[in-house]
Amino acid sequence: MSRYIDADLLQEDFKEDHGGKRSLMIDTQPTADVRENVKGEWIEKNIGTIDVCRCSVCGKEALWSERIGSVRTDFCPNCGADMRTD
């Protein structure tokens, strides 16, 4: 499994250990488009006769189905928060 680091923090540590010099090797490494894994949960709220689920991270509603109401997915369709409870 890949491990992702903060290259800017690594560069600062390198500079501290090497008299303020930067590492060209750190600066030239390829980058990956990654983001932090944000955990959330579905919060159920009863509005009249309708149960609505909202994301605890972004506050937006879950997917909606006329047949079954709120659809609780493993990830928020709005912000991508991980809603799994493993």
N, CA, C and O atoms as CSV, one atom per row, in Angstrom:
chain,resi,resn,atom,element,x,y,z
A,1,MET,N,N,0.839,-1.170,0.000
A,1,MET,CA,C,0.000,0.000,0.000
A,1,MET,C,C,0.890,1.242,0.000
A,1,MET,O,O,1.905,1.287,0.696
A,2,SER,N,N,0.512,2.224,-0.766
A,2,SER,CA,C,1.269,3.469,-0.821
A,2,SER,C,C,1.124,4.252,0.466
A,2,SER,O,O,0.097,4.188,1.142
A,3,ARG,N,N,2.172,4.994,0.794
A,3,ARG,CA,C,2.135,5.905,1.940
A,3,ARG,C,C,2.340,7.307,1.404
A,3,ARG,O,O,3.218,7.535,0.572
A,4,TYR,N,N,1.544,8.236,1.870
A,4,TYR,CA,C,1.646,9.609,1.411
A,4,TYR,C,C,2.151,10.475,2.552
A,4,TYR,O,O,1.719,10.323,3.695
A,5,ILE,N,N,3.063,11.379,2.242
A,5,ILE,CA,C,3.649,12.257,3.251
A,5,ILE,C,C,3.454,13.706,2.837
A,5,ILE,O,O,3.103,13.993,1.693
A,6,ASP,N,N,3.680,14.602,3.762
A,6,ASP,CA,C,3.656,16.026,3.465
A,6,ASP,C,C,5.076,16.428,3.080
A,6,ASP,O,O,5.940,16.564,3.946
A,7,ALA,N,N,5.318,16.617,1.795
A,7,ALA,CA,C,6.663,16.907,1.299
A,7,ALA,C,C,7.195,18.231,1.858
A,7,ALA,O,O,8.403,18.370,2.050
A,8,ASP,N,N,6.329,19.189,2.119
A,8,ASP,CA,C,6.779,20.469,2.673
A,8,ASP,C,C,7.338,20.279,4.080
A,8,ASP,O,O,8.358,20.876,4.427
A,9,LEU,N,N,6.673,19.445,4.899
A,9,LEU,CA,C,7.196,19.173,6.242
A,9,LEU,C,C,8.518,18.402,6.173
A,9,LEU,O,O,9.438,18.672,6.945
A,10,LEU,N,N,8.608,17.454,5.255
A,10,LEU,CA,C,9.851,16.706,5.083
A,10,LEU,C,C,10.980,17.650,4.673
A,10,LEU,O,O,12.099,17.534,5.174
A,11,GLN,N,N,10.693,18.576,3.769
A,11,GLN,CA,C,11.703,19.535,3.321
A,11,GLN,C,C,12.175,20.411,4.487
A,11,GLN,O,O,13.365,20.705,4.602
A,12,GLU,N,N,11.239,20.827,5.354
A,12,GLU,CA,C,11.614,21.631,6.524
A,12,GLU,C,C,12.517,20.829,7.465
A,12,GLU,O,O,13.506,21.361,7.969
A,13,ASP,N,N,12.190,19.558,7.707
A,13,ASP,CA,C,13.030,18.706,8.548
A,13,ASP,C,C,14.417,18.540,7.934
A,13,ASP,O,O,15.425,18.588,8.638
A,14,PHE,N,N,14.460,18.347,6.628
A,14,PHE,CA,C,15.736,18.197,5.939
A,14,PHE,C,C,16.579,19.456,6.113
A,14,PHE,O,O,17.771,19.377,6.409
A,15,LYS,N,N,15.949,20.620,5.927
A,15,LYS,CA,C,16.676,21.893,6.062
A,15,LYS,C,C,17.238,22.064,7.471
A,15,LYS,O,O,18.360,22.544,7.633
A,16,GLU,N,N,16.474,21.679,8.486
A,16,GLU,CA,C,16.961,21.776,9.868
A,16,GLU,C,C,18.186,20.907,10.086
A,16,GLU,O,O,19.123,21.298,10.782
A,17,ASP,N,N,18.171,19.717,9.480
A,17,ASP,CA,C,19.272,18.770,9.668
A,17,ASP,C,C,20.479,19.061,8.785
A,17,ASP,O,O,21.558,18.518,9.023
A,18,HIS,N,N,20.318,19.914,7.763
A,18,HIS,CA,C,21.400,20.134,6.796
A,18,HIS,C,C,21.720,21.614,6.610
A,18,HIS,O,O,21.978,22.067,5.495
A,19,GLY,N,N,21.700,22.346,7.692
A,19,GLY,CA,C,22.147,23.748,7.662
A,19,GLY,C,C,21.350,24.652,6.750
A,19,GLY,O,O,21.919,25.562,6.148
A,20,GLY,N,N,20.054,24.436,6.627
A,20,GLY,CA,C,19.214,25.315,5.822
A,20,GLY,C,C,19.163,24.985,4.339
A,20,GLY,O,O,18.468,25.659,3.579
A,21,LYS,N,N,19.894,23.954,3.919
A,21,LYS,CA,C,19.887,23.576,2.497
A,21,LYS,C,C,18.649,22.745,2.180
A,21,LYS,O,O,18.208,21.928,2.989
A,22,ARG,N,N,18.099,22.969,0.989
A,22,ARG,CA,C,16.934,22.207,0.528
A,22,ARG,C,C,17.406,20.942,-0.187
A,22,ARG,O,O,18.536,20.878,-0.672
A,23,SER,N,N,16.536,19.943,-0.248
A,23,SER,CA,C,16.836,18.714,-0.973
A,23,SER,C,C,16.171,18.775,-2.347
A,23,SER,O,O,14.946,18.824,-2.452
A,24,LEU,N,N,16.980,18.773,-3.380
A,24,LEU,CA,C,16.446,18.749,-4.739
A,24,LEU,C,C,15.655,17.469,-4.982
A,24,LEU,O,O,14.678,17.473,-5.730
A,25,MET,N,N,16.079,16.369,-4.348
A,25,MET,CA,C,15.389,15.090,-4.531
A,25,MET,C,C,13.937,15.189,-4.038
A,25,MET,O,O,13.026,14.679,-4.690
A,26,ILE,N,N,13.724,15.834,-2.904
A,26,ILE,CA,C,12.363,15.975,-2.385
A,26,ILE,C,C,11.535,16.836,-3.334
A,26,ILE,O,O,10.384,16.513,-3.629
A,27,ASP,N,N,12.123,17.931,-3.808
A,27,ASP,CA,C,11.389,18.853,-4.681
A,27,ASP,C,C,11.006,18.249,-6.025
A,27,ASP,O,O,10.025,18.679,-6.632
A,28,THR,N,N,11.753,17.270,-6.499
A,28,THR,CA,C,11.507,16.741,-7.847
A,28,THR,C,C,10.700,15.448,-7.873
A,28,THR,O,O,10.446,14.907,-8.949
A,29,GLN,N,N,10.296,14.947,-6.718
A,29,GLN,CA,C,9.499,13.713,-6.685
A,29,GLN,C,C,8.108,13.964,-7.263
A,29,GLN,O,O,7.551,15.047,-7.083
A,30,PRO,N,N,7.541,12.970,-7.957
A,30,PRO,CA,C,6.192,13.143,-8.496
A,30,PRO,C,C,5.169,13.260,-7.358
A,30,PRO,O,O,5.364,12.733,-6.263
A,31,THR,N,N,4.101,13.952,-7.647
A,31,THR,CA,C,3.064,14.140,-6.636
A,31,THR,C,C,1.829,13.326,-6.996
A,31,THR,O,O,1.638,12.936,-8.148
A,32,ALA,N,N,1.007,13.082,-6.004
A,32,ALA,CA,C,-0.253,12.364,-6.201
A,32,ALA,C,C,-1.389,13.267,-5.747
A,32,ALA,O,O,-1.220,14.080,-4.838
A,33,ASP,N,N,-2.526,13.124,-6.372
A,33,ASP,CA,C,-3.702,13.892,-6.002
A,33,ASP,C,C,-4.460,13.094,-4.946
A,33,ASP,O,O,-5.252,12.211,-5.276
A,34,VAL,N,N,-4.216,13.407,-3.681
A,34,VAL,CA,C,-4.846,12.676,-2.578
A,34,VAL,C,C,-5.572,13.660,-1.669
A,34,VAL,O,O,-5.327,14.866,-1.710
A,35,ARG,N,N,-6.467,13.120,-0.851
A,35,ARG,CA,C,-7.119,13.957,0.147
A,35,ARG,C,C,-7.314,13.150,1.414
A,35,ARG,O,O,-7.347,11.920,1.391
A,36,GLU,N,N,-7.441,13.853,2.499
A,36,GLU,CA,C,-7.612,13.221,3.799
A,36,GLU,C,C,-8.930,12.466,3.846
A,36,GLU,O,O,-9.931,12.919,3.289
A,37,ASN,N,N,-8.932,11.314,4.510
A,37,ASN,CA,C,-10.151,10.537,4.669
A,37,ASN,C,C,-10.963,11.133,5.817
A,37,ASN,O,O,-10.557,11.063,6.977
A,38,VAL,N,N,-12.104,11.714,5.487
A,38,VAL,CA,C,-12.958,12.358,6.479
A,38,VAL,C,C,-14.093,11.408,6.838
A,38,VAL,O,O,-14.808,10.930,5.957
A,39,LYS,N,N,-14.261,11.133,8.141
A,39,LYS,CA,C,-15.326,10.250,8.621
A,39,LYS,C,C,-16.536,11.093,9.007
A,39,LYS,O,O,-16.394,12.178,9.570
A,40,GLY,N,N,-17.716,10.589,8.702
A,40,GLY,CA,C,-18.953,11.259,9.068
A,40,GLY,C,C,-20.002,10.237,9.450
A,40,GLY,O,O,-19.729,9.038,9.512
A,41,GLU,N,N,-21.195,10.719,9.703
A,41,GLU,CA,C,-22.311,9.819,9.990
A,41,GLU,C,C,-23.590,10.470,9.504
A,41,GLU,O,O,-23.693,11.693,9.410
A,42,TRP,N,N,-24.564,9.623,9.196
A,42,TRP,CA,C,-25.866,10.135,8.793
A,42,TRP,C,C,-26.649,10.516,10.037
A,42,TRP,O,O,-26.796,9.710,10.956
A,43,ILE,N,N,-27.146,11.728,10.066
A,43,ILE,CA,C,-27.965,12.206,11.175
A,43,ILE,C,C,-29.404,12.275,10.687
A,43,ILE,O,O,-29.722,13.001,9.745
A,44,GLU,N,N,-30.268,11.508,11.344
A,44,GLU,CA,C,-31.671,11.425,10.928
A,44,GLU,C,C,-32.489,12.483,11.647
A,44,GLU,O,O,-32.372,12.672,12.857
A,45,LYS,N,N,-33.319,13.166,10.872
A,45,LYS,CA,C,-34.185,14.192,11.440
A,45,LYS,C,C,-35.588,13.993,10.862
A,45,LYS,O,O,-35.757,13.814,9.656
A,46,ASN,N,N,-36.576,14.028,11.734
A,46,ASN,CA,C,-37.952,13.858,11.298
A,46,ASN,C,C,-38.558,15.224,11.024
A,46,ASN,O,O,-38.650,16.068,11.916
A,47,ILE,N,N,-38.971,15.432,9.775
A,47,ILE,CA,C,-39.626,16.681,9.382
A,47,ILE,C,C,-41.064,16.323,9.008
A,47,ILE,O,O,-41.324,15.848,7.903
A,48,GLY,N,N,-41.980,16.551,9.923
A,48,GLY,CA,C,-43.371,16.155,9.683
A,48,GLY,C,C,-43.476,14.647,9.618
A,48,GLY,O,O,-43.204,13.948,10.594
A,49,THR,N,N,-43.871,14.156,8.467
A,49,THR,CA,C,-43.988,12.704,8.285
A,49,THR,C,C,-42.811,12.137,7.495
A,49,THR,O,O,-42.809,10.961,7.132
A,50,ILE,N,N,-41.815,12.974,7.232
A,50,ILE,CA,C,-40.680,12.557,6.405
A,50,ILE,C,C,-39.411,12.480,7.257
A,50,ILE,O,O,-39.101,13.405,8.007
A,51,ASP,N,N,-38.684,11.372,7.135
A,51,ASP,CA,C,-37.385,11.243,7.782
A,51,ASP,C,C,-36.319,11.670,6.786
A,51,ASP,O,O,-36.221,11.113,5.693
A,52,VAL,N,N,-35.524,12.655,7.164
A,52,VAL,CA,C,-34.465,13.170,6.296
A,52,VAL,C,C,-33.126,12.895,6.960
A,52,VAL,O,O,-32.967,13.127,8.159
A,53,CYS,N,N,-32.165,12.404,6.193
A,53,CYS,CA,C,-30.818,12.158,6.703
A,53,CYS,C,C,-29.881,13.226,6.168
A,53,CYS,O,O,-29.878,13.535,4.976
A,54,ARG,N,N,-29.089,13.781,7.072
A,54,ARG,CA,C,-28.106,14.799,6.693
A,54,ARG,C,C,-26.711,14.315,7.086
A,54,ARG,O,O,-26.542,13.570,8.051
A,55,CYS,N,N,-25.730,14.752,6.324
A,55,CYS,CA,C,-24.328,14.427,6.582
A,55,CYS,C,C,-23.836,15.239,7.783
A,55,CYS,O,O,-24.089,16.441,7.862
A,56,SER,N,N,-23.139,14.595,8.712
A,56,SER,CA,C,-22.615,15.294,9.883
A,56,SER,C,C,-21.441,16.205,9.532
A,56,SER,O,O,-21.073,17.066,10.331
A,57,VAL,N,N,-20.844,16.029,8.345
A,57,VAL,CA,C,-19.699,16.841,7.940
A,57,VAL,C,C,-20.143,18.099,7.194
A,57,VAL,O,O,-19.776,19.210,7.576
A,58,CYS,N,N,-20.933,17.928,6.130
A,58,CYS,CA,C,-21.314,19.080,5.296
A,58,CYS,C,C,-22.731,19.576,5.560
A,58,CYS,O,O,-23.080,20.688,5.164
A,59,GLY,N,N,-23.554,18.758,6.227
A,59,GLY,CA,C,-24.915,19.169,6.554
A,59,GLY,C,C,-25.921,19.020,5.432
A,59,GLY,O,O,-27.089,19.372,5.595
A,60,LYS,N,N,-25.484,18.504,4.297
A,60,LYS,CA,C,-26.404,18.347,3.170
A,60,LYS,C,C,-27.133,17.014,3.251
A,60,LYS,O,O,-26.696,16.082,3.927
A,61,GLU,N,N,-28.250,16.950,2.546
A,61,GLU,CA,C,-29.097,15.759,2.591
A,61,GLU,C,C,-28.506,14.586,1.822
A,61,GLU,O,O,-27.742,14.748,0.871
A,62,ALA,N,N,-28.893,13.393,2.279
A,62,ALA,CA,C,-28.531,12.157,1.580
A,62,ALA,C,C,-29.301,12.098,0.268
A,62,ALA,O,O,-30.174,12.926,0.009
A,63,LEU,N,N,-28.974,11.125,-0.541
A,63,LEU,CA,C,-29.743,10.913,-1.766
A,63,LEU,C,C,-31.194,10.653,-1.392
A,63,LEU,O,O,-31.482,10.207,-0.281
A,64,TRP,N,N,-32.099,10.928,-2.308
A,64,TRP,CA,C,-33.522,10.794,-2.014
A,64,TRP,C,C,-34.188,9.922,-3.058
A,64,TRP,O,O,-33.936,10.065,-4.254
A,65,SER,N,N,-35.036,9.022,-2.600
A,65,SER,CA,C,-35.821,8.171,-3.486
A,65,SER,C,C,-37.288,8.352,-3.123
A,65,SER,O,O,-37.656,8.260,-1.952
A,66,GLU,N,N,-38.112,8.605,-4.106
A,66,GLU,CA,C,-39.547,8.773,-3.852
A,66,GLU,C,C,-40.138,7.519,-3.225
A,66,GLU,O,O,-41.099,7.593,-2.458
A,67,ARG,N,N,-39.564,6.374,-3.552
A,67,ARG,CA,C,-40.094,5.093,-3.073
A,67,ARG,C,C,-39.681,4.780,-1.640
A,67,ARG,O,O,-40.485,4.269,-0.861
A,68,ILE,N,N,-38.418,5.086,-1.282
A,68,ILE,CA,C,-37.937,4.689,0.050
A,68,ILE,C,C,-37.464,5.862,0.915
A,68,ILE,O,O,-37.095,5.644,2.069
A,69,GLY,N,N,-37.461,7.055,0.417
A,69,GLY,CA,C,-37.018,8.210,1.210
A,69,GLY,C,C,-35.515,8.383,1.144
A,69,GLY,O,O,-34.900,8.181,0.097
A,70,SER,N,N,-34.924,8.758,2.276
A,70,SER,CA,C,-33.475,8.987,2.321
A,70,SER,C,C,-32.710,7.692,2.054
A,70,SER,O,O,-33.052,6.636,2.585
A,71,VAL,N,N,-31.682,7.789,1.232
A,71,VAL,CA,C,-30.851,6.635,0.903
A,71,VAL,C,C,-29.498,6.848,1.568
A,71,VAL,O,O,-28.728,7.720,1.164
A,72,ARG,N,N,-29.216,6.050,2.582
A,72,ARG,CA,C,-27.945,6.168,3.297
A,72,ARG,C,C,-26.876,5.393,2.528
A,72,ARG,O,O,-26.896,4.163,2.493
A,73,THR,N,N,-25.964,6.106,1.926
A,73,THR,CA,C,-24.887,5.490,1.157
A,73,THR,C,C,-23.628,5.400,2.024
A,73,THR,O,O,-23.562,6.006,3.094
A,74,ASP,N,N,-22.637,4.647,1.560
A,74,ASP,CA,C,-21.384,4.499,2.301
A,74,ASP,C,C,-20.558,5.785,2.309
A,74,ASP,O,O,-19.718,5.987,3.186
A,75,PHE,N,N,-20.805,6.652,1.323
A,75,PHE,CA,C,-20.096,7.917,1.230
A,75,PHE,C,C,-21.105,9.021,0.951
A,75,PHE,O,O,-22.073,8.805,0.222
A,76,CYS,N,N,-20.892,10.199,1.523
A,76,CYS,CA,C,-21.792,11.324,1.262
A,76,CYS,C,C,-21.655,11.722,-0.202
A,76,CYS,O,O,-20.538,11.946,-0.667
A,77,PRO,N,N,-22.764,11.817,-0.946
A,77,PRO,CA,C,-22.684,12.186,-2.354
A,77,PRO,C,C,-22.322,13.655,-2.555
A,77,PRO,O,O,-22.026,14.068,-3.676
A,78,ASN,N,N,-22.340,14.443,-1.488
A,78,ASN,CA,C,-22.042,15.868,-1.596
A,78,ASN,C,C,-20.576,16.204,-1.289
A,78,ASN,O,O,-19.934,16.923,-2.055
A,79,CYS,N,N,-20.045,15.686,-0.171
A,79,CYS,CA,C,-18.673,16.031,0.218
A,79,CYS,C,C,-17.721,14.843,0.193
A,79,CYS,O,O,-16.510,15.027,0.316
A,80,GLY,N,N,-18.243,13.625,0.035
A,80,GLY,CA,C,-17.390,12.440,-0.042
A,80,GLY,C,C,-16.998,11.847,1.301
A,80,GLY,O,O,-16.195,10.914,1.345
A,81,ALA,N,N,-17.545,12.365,2.404
A,81,ALA,CA,C,-17.199,11.823,3.723
A,81,ALA,C,C,-17.542,10.332,3.783
A,81,ALA,O,O,-18.548,9.885,3.233
A,82,ASP,N,N,-16.685,9.584,4.460
A,82,ASP,CA,C,-16.847,8.139,4.618
A,82,ASP,C,C,-17.855,7.886,5.738
A,82,ASP,O,O,-17.595,8.230,6.892
A,83,MET,N,N,-19.002,7.290,5.411
A,83,MET,CA,C,-20.080,7.064,6.376
A,83,MET,C,C,-20.100,5.639,6.910
A,83,MET,O,O,-20.991,5.278,7.679
A,84,ARG,N,N,-19.129,4.829,6.511
A,84,ARG,CA,C,-19.103,3.444,6.987
A,84,ARG,C,C,-18.766,3.413,8.465
A,84,ARG,O,O,-17.998,4.243,8.951
A,85,THR,N,N,-19.334,2.467,9.172
A,85,THR,CA,C,-19.148,2.396,10.631
A,85,THR,C,C,-18.296,1.214,11.045
A,85,THR,O,O,-18.494,0.673,12.133
A,86,ASP,N,N,-17.359,0.797,10.217
A,86,ASP,CA,C,-16.527,-0.368,10.537
A,86,ASP,C,C,-15.607,-0.031,11.624
A,86,ASP,O,O,-14.816,-0.874,12.048
